[in-house]
Amino acid sequence: MKKYIICLLTVLLTIVSCNEEAVPKPDNLLSKERMAAILYDISLINSIKGVNKKKLEDGYMHLDTYLYKKHDTDSTQFLSSNNYYAANPALYNEIYGIVPARLTKERKKVGDELEAEQKRRDSVQKSKKLARKKKNDSLTKAKPKTEFGDASNDG
């Protein structure tokens, strides 16, 4: 009978302990959307650091302070929210699904803008080239043709 009660208590404790959250939900939990926005900005900052870290250091930019101010949060709130979402992989995966989608959308938008700018520059270059050609053609037509070195014209 004791074995039966011990087994029952062990199973009961196991079930109860599995239902508890590993990290309790913080009172000031950031929404999934705000969390995704912060993680998006962190991705951009990490990309910037990867491209030209020296320039950021020379500019004395405190990106973490900027990031918290931009999203109206602080490091404690972000950290507690990040820990909560990280302890819940399904939620965290949902949030991290938003970030690459947004990065892809922004990359396409920037690519389209760069392509439009390049077309504009090509058009300007083409116009300048045509204007120079017209100018050269008009100068060539307007020049009187004289022969130099002809003894009969020295007169």
C-alpha positions as CSV (number, residue, x, y, z in Angstrom):
1,M,0.0,0.0,0.0
2,K,2.9,2.4,0.8
3,K,4.4,1.8,-2.7
4,Y,1.0,2.6,-4.2
5,I,0.7,5.9,-2.3
6,I,4.3,6.9,-3.1
7,C,3.8,6.1,-6.8
8,L,0.6,8.1,-6.8
9,L,2.2,11.1,-5.1
10,T,5.2,11.0,-7.4
11,V,2.9,11.0,-10.5
12,L,0.7,13.7,-9.0
13,L,3.8,15.9,-8.2
14,T,5.2,15.3,-11.6
15,I,2.0,16.4,-13.3
16,V,1.6,19.5,-11.1
17,S,5.2,20.6,-11.5
18,C,5.0,20.2,-15.3
19,N,2.0,22.6,-15.4
20,E,3.9,25.5,-13.8
21,E,5.5,28.0,-15.9
22,A,9.3,27.9,-15.8
23,V,9.4,31.7,-15.8
24,P,6.4,33.5,-14.3
25,K,4.7,36.1,-16.5
26,P,6.0,39.6,-15.6
27,D,3.6,42.3,-14.7
28,N,5.0,44.6,-17.3
29,L,5.3,42.1,-20.2
30,L,6.0,43.6,-23.6
31,S,3.5,42.7,-26.2
32,K,4.5,40.3,-29.0
33,E,4.4,43.1,-31.5
34,R,6.6,45.5,-29.4
35,M,9.0,42.6,-28.6
36,A,9.2,41.8,-32.4
37,A,9.9,45.5,-33.1
38,I,12.7,45.6,-30.5
39,L,14.2,42.4,-31.9
40,Y,14.0,43.9,-35.4
41,D,15.9,47.0,-34.3
42,I,18.5,44.8,-32.6
43,S,19.0,42.9,-35.8
44,L,19.5,46.2,-37.7
45,I,22.0,47.4,-35.0
46,N,23.9,44.1,-35.2
47,S,24.1,44.5,-39.0
48,I,25.4,48.0,-38.6
49,K,28.0,46.9,-36.1
50,G,29.0,44.2,-38.5
51,V,29.5,46.7,-41.3
52,N,31.3,49.6,-39.6
53,K,31.7,49.2,-35.8
54,K,34.5,51.8,-35.7
55,K,32.2,54.5,-37.1
56,L,29.6,53.7,-34.4
57,E,32.3,53.9,-31.7
58,D,33.6,57.1,-33.0
59,G,30.2,58.6,-33.1
60,Y,29.7,57.8,-29.4
61,M,26.3,56.4,-30.1
62,H,24.7,54.5,-27.2
63,L,22.5,52.3,-29.2
64,D,21.0,50.4,-26.3
65,T,19.8,53.7,-24.7
66,Y,18.4,54.8,-28.0
67,L,16.6,51.5,-28.5
68,Y,15.0,51.6,-25.1
69,K,13.9,55.2,-25.5
70,K,12.5,54.6,-29.0
71,H,10.4,51.7,-27.7
72,D,9.5,53.4,-24.5
73,T,10.9,50.6,-22.3
74,D,13.9,49.9,-20.2
75,S,16.5,47.2,-19.9
76,T,14.7,45.5,-17.0
77,Q,11.4,45.3,-18.8
78,F,13.0,44.0,-21.9
79,L,15.1,41.4,-20.1
80,S,12.1,40.1,-18.1
81,S,10.0,40.0,-21.2
82,N,12.7,38.3,-23.2
83,N,13.2,35.7,-20.5
84,Y,9.5,35.0,-20.3
85,Y,9.2,34.6,-24.1
86,A,12.4,32.5,-24.2
87,A,10.9,30.1,-21.6
88,N,7.9,29.7,-23.9
89,P,9.4,28.5,-27.2
90,A,6.1,28.6,-29.1
91,L,5.6,32.3,-28.3
92,Y,9.2,33.1,-28.9
93,N,9.1,31.3,-32.3
94,E,6.0,33.3,-33.2
95,I,7.8,36.6,-32.3
96,Y,11.0,35.6,-34.2
97,G,8.8,34.7,-37.2
98,I,7.8,38.4,-37.5
99,V,11.4,39.7,-37.5
100,P,12.7,38.0,-40.7
101,A,9.4,38.8,-42.5
102,R,9.9,42.5,-41.7
103,L,13.5,42.4,-42.6
104,T,12.7,40.8,-46.0
105,K,10.0,43.4,-46.6
106,E,12.3,46.3,-45.7
107,R,15.1,44.8,-47.9
108,K,12.8,44.7,-50.9
109,K,11.6,48.3,-50.2
110,V,15.2,49.5,-50.0
111,G,16.1,47.5,-53.1
112,D,13.3,49.0,-55.0
113,E,14.3,52.5,-53.9
114,L,17.9,51.9,-54.9
115,E,16.8,50.6,-58.3
116,A,14.6,53.7,-58.9
117,E,17.5,55.9,-57.9
118,Q,19.9,54.1,-60.2
119,K,17.4,54.5,-63.1
120,R,17.2,58.2,-62.3
121,R,20.9,58.6,-62.3
122,D,21.3,56.6,-65.5
123,S,18.7,58.9,-67.1
124,V,20.5,62.0,-65.9
125,Q,23.8,60.6,-67.3
126,K,22.2,59.8,-70.6
127,S,20.7,63.3,-70.8
128,K,24.1,64.9,-70.1
129,K,25.8,62.7,-72.6
130,L,23.2,63.6,-75.3
131,A,23.6,67.3,-74.4
132,R,27.4,67.1,-74.7
133,K,27.0,65.3,-78.1
134,K,24.6,68.0,-79.4
135,K,27.0,70.7,-78.2
136,N,29.9,69.1,-79.9
137,D,27.9,68.6,-83.1
138,S,26.8,72.2,-83.1
139,L,30.4,73.4,-82.5
140,T,31.7,71.1,-85.3
141,K,29.1,72.6,-87.7
142,A,29.7,76.2,-86.7
143,K,33.5,76.1,-87.1
144,P,34.7,77.7,-90.3
145,K,37.0,75.4,-92.2
146,T,40.3,77.0,-92.9
147,E,43.4,75.6,-94.4
148,F,46.6,76.3,-92.6
149,G,49.9,76.1,-94.2
150,D,48.6,77.1,-97.6
151,A,51.0,79.8,-99.1
152,S,48.3,81.4,-101.2
153,N,46.3,82.5,-98.2
154,D,49.3,84.2,-96.5
155,G,48.9,87.2,-98.7
